[in-house]
Amino acid sequence: MQKRTAFITTLLLSIVVSQLNAQDTIIFKSNQKTAAIIKEIGDVEIRYKDFSKPEGPDFVTNKTNVYQIIFENGEQMQIAKKKQKTGYGRNIMSYHIFDFVYQDFSISYEHILKNGKIGFKVPVAVGFNTDRDNGPRPYNNILYSGLGLNVYIFGQKMASYFMGPEIHVGIGNQEYYYHDQVEPYSSYYKSEEFIYGRFLINNGISFNPVYNFRLAAIIGIGVRYYELKEQDNNDDGFRSTAYFTFSMGFRF
């Protein structure tokens, strides 16, 4: 009797173990693992049954959803490579749309360090304003470039806040009303080119809806300086200044 009981127990254990070993395993790209009985692996789809319900309905999944299949005999079939989530591109080429208000065509390049918290920016702006009464500034920009430092407080996210200093050096032009101090004391408009500098502290928000595309809004407050040789107004010298722009950029 005891021998018969031992034999039956051993037989049942063998059946259970063989059944456990008979299962196939589907590993999806989402890292989900499913115990299954593979029925068919087609060119596009994989048909299988739930291992716990071998008499149940067939399930079908697209092969693009599956990373790997481990068969009951231990053999492995890699269906597709896992899609690795990569970080945002650390190089950004941007076009500053809002700078048309300043009569400037502006672009910038920014390189973000591997830590994702520090970015170095180089802006370039070419002015096309030739009307002294057209534009928000008392002078017209001809060309400027510079260097900026962006500090991303929370690193690179879908929406990121950043701040930092930025300096511009450029060539400007201003027309002003000049009063001749020599007889016959005439007055007329005079045009003068000069080199100017601008220092700003920027605050900005960037939005990255996808890995290769960025939108950013920036407001900067600081000072600017230039000097006119002859003038009858108070536009030159050190003056407070502000700057706002909205840009769209390509990340790579």
C-alpha positions in Angstrom: 0.0 0.0 0.0 2.8 2.4 0.9 4.7 1.5 -2.3 1.5 2.2 -4.3 1.0 5.6 -2.6 4.6 6.6 -3.2 4.4 5.6 -6.9 1.2 7.6 -7.4 2.7 10.7 -5.7 5.9 10.4 -7.8 3.8 10.1 -10.9 1.7 13.2 -10.1 4.8 15.2 -9.3 6.4 14.2 -12.6 3.2 15.2 -14.5 3.2 18.6 -12.7 6.9 19.2 -13.4 6.6 18.2 -17.0 3.6 20.6 -17.4 5.6 23.4 -15.9 8.5 22.8 -18.2 6.1 22.6 -21.2 5.2 26.2 -21.1 6.5 28.8 -23.5 7.2 32.3 -22.3 6.5 35.5 -24.3 8.5 38.5 -23.3 6.9 41.7 -24.6 8.8 45.0 -25.3 7.0 46.4 -22.3 8.9 43.8 -20.2 5.7 41.9 -19.5 6.1 38.1 -19.4 3.3 35.8 -20.3 3.2 32.0 -19.8 1.8 30.6 -23.1 1.4 27.8 -25.5 2.6 29.0 -28.9 0.4 27.9 -31.7 1.8 29.8 -34.6 4.5 32.4 -35.4 3.6 34.1 -38.6 5.2 36.9 -40.6 3.1 39.5 -38.9 1.3 37.9 -35.9 1.9 35.4 -33.1 -1.0 33.2 -32.1 -0.9 31.6 -28.6 -3.0 30.3 -25.8 -2.9 31.2 -22.1 -0.9 28.4 -20.5 -3.3 28.4 -17.5 -6.2 27.9 -19.9 -5.1 25.5 -22.6 -8.7 24.9 -23.7 -9.4 28.6 -23.9 -9.5 30.9 -26.8 -6.5 31.8 -29.0 -4.8 35.1 -28.5 -3.1 37.1 -31.2 -0.5 39.8 -30.9 1.5 41.7 -33.5 5.2 40.7 -33.7 6.2 44.3 -33.3 5.0 44.1 -29.7 7.2 41.1 -28.8 10.8 41.2 -27.8 11.6 37.5 -27.3 10.1 34.0 -27.0 11.5 31.3 -24.7 10.3 27.9 -25.7 9.6 24.9 -23.4 12.9 23.2 -24.4 14.8 26.3 -23.4 15.5 27.6 -26.9 15.1 31.4 -27.4 13.9 33.3 -30.4 14.5 37.0 -30.5 11.7 38.7 -32.4 12.8 42.3 -32.3 15.2 44.5 -30.6 13.9 46.4 -27.6 13.3 50.0 -28.3 15.7 51.8 -26.0 14.4 55.1 -24.6 17.2 57.6 -25.4 17.7 60.9 -23.7 16.9 64.2 -25.4 19.4 65.4 -28.0 22.1 67.5 -26.4 22.5 69.8 -29.4 19.8 72.3 -30.2 19.5 74.6 -33.3 16.8 77.1 -32.8 15.0 79.8 -34.8 13.8 82.7 -32.7 10.4 83.5 -34.2 9.5 86.4 -32.0 12.6 88.3 -32.9 10.8 89.5 -36.1 9.3 92.1 -33.7 12.8 93.5 -33.2 13.4 93.4 -37.0 16.0 90.7 -36.5 16.5 87.3 -38.0 17.9 85.3 -35.1 19.1 81.7 -34.6 21.1 80.1 -31.8 23.0 76.9 -31.1 23.1 75.3 -27.7 25.1 72.4 -26.4 24.0 70.7 -23.2 26.5 68.8 -21.1 26.0 65.1 -20.3 24.6 65.9 -16.8 21.7 67.6 -18.5 21.9 70.6 -16.3 24.3 73.0 -18.0 23.9 74.3 -21.5 26.2 76.7 -23.5 24.4 78.9 -26.1 25.7 80.9 -29.0 23.1 83.3 -30.5 23.5 85.1 -33.9 21.1 87.9 -35.1 21.1 89.8 -38.3 19.0 93.0 -38.3 17.0 94.2 -41.3 15.4 97.4 -39.8 16.3 100.4 -41.9 13.6 102.8 -40.5 14.6 104.8 -37.5 11.0 105.0 -36.3 10.3 101.3 -36.8 11.1 98.9 -34.0 11.0 98.8 -30.2 14.6 99.8 -29.6 16.1 103.4 -30.0 18.7 101.8 -32.3 18.8 99.3 -35.1 20.7 96.1 -34.8 23.0 95.3 -37.7 24.6 92.2 -36.3 25.2 90.7 -32.9 26.4 87.4 -31.4 27.4 86.4 -27.9 27.5 83.6 -25.4 24.9 82.4 -22.9 24.9 79.9 -20.0 21.6 78.0 -19.2 21.2 76.2 -15.9 18.5 73.6 -16.0 17.4 73.3 -12.4 15.7 69.9 -12.8 17.6 68.6 -15.7 16.1 67.7 -19.1 12.4 67.0 -18.8 9.5 67.3 -21.2 8.9 70.7 -19.6 12.1 72.3 -18.1 12.8 75.6 -16.4 16.2 77.2 -17.0 18.0 80.4 -16.1 21.4 82.0 -16.6 23.4 84.9 -17.9 23.8 85.9 -21.5 26.1 88.5 -23.1 25.7 90.1 -26.6 28.2 92.1 -28.5 27.1 93.7 -31.7 27.1 96.5 -34.3 24.2 99.0 -34.2 23.0 102.0 -36.0 21.0 105.0 -34.7 19.6 108.1 -36.3 19.1 111.1 -34.1 18.2 114.7 -34.4 21.4 116.8 -34.4 21.6 120.5 -33.7 24.6 122.2 -35.3 26.3 124.6 -32.9 28.0 126.5 -35.6 26.2 129.2 -37.6 23.8 129.1 -39.4 22.7 126.7 -36.6 20.9 124.1 -38.7 19.3 120.9 -37.3 19.1 117.6 -39.1 19.0 113.8 -38.7 22.3 112.2 -38.4 23.1 108.4 -38.6 25.9 106.8 -36.7 27.2 103.2 -36.3 28.6 101.9 -33.1 29.6 98.8 -31.2 27.2 97.9 -28.3 27.1 95.4 -25.5 24.2 93.8 -23.7 24.1 91.7 -20.5 21.0 89.8 -19.6 19.8 87.4 -16.9 17.5 85.0 -18.7 14.6 83.0 -17.3 13.0 80.5 -19.7 10.7 77.5 -20.0 11.3 74.8 -22.7 8.8 72.2 -23.9 9.9 69.0 -25.6 6.8 67.2 -27.0 9.1 64.7 -28.8 12.8 64.0 -28.5 14.0 66.0 -31.5 11.8 69.1 -31.2 11.8 71.9 -28.7 9.8 75.0 -28.0 11.1 77.7 -25.7 10.0 81.0 -24.2 12.7 83.3 -22.7 12.6 86.6 -20.9 15.8 88.5 -20.1 16.4 91.5 -18.0 19.7 93.4 -17.8 21.7 96.4 -19.0 23.0 97.5 -22.4 25.7 100.1 -23.3 26.8 102.0 -26.4 28.2 105.5 -27.0 27.4 108.0 -29.7 30.1 110.6 -30.7 27.6 113.4 -31.1 24.0 113.4 -30.0 21.3 115.5 -28.4 19.4 112.8 -26.6 19.9 110.3 -23.7 19.6 107.0 -25.6 23.3 106.0 -25.3 25.3 105.1 -22.2 24.3 102.5 -19.7 20.6 101.8 -19.8 18.3 99.1 -18.5 16.9 96.7 -21.1 14.6 93.7 -21.4 14.3 91.0 -24.0 11.6 88.4 -24.8 11.7 85.7 -27.5 9.9 82.6 -28.5 11.8 79.9 -30.4 11.4 76.5 -31.9 14.4 74.2 -32.2 15.7 70.9 -33.5 17.4 68.6 -31.0 20.1 66.1 -32.2 
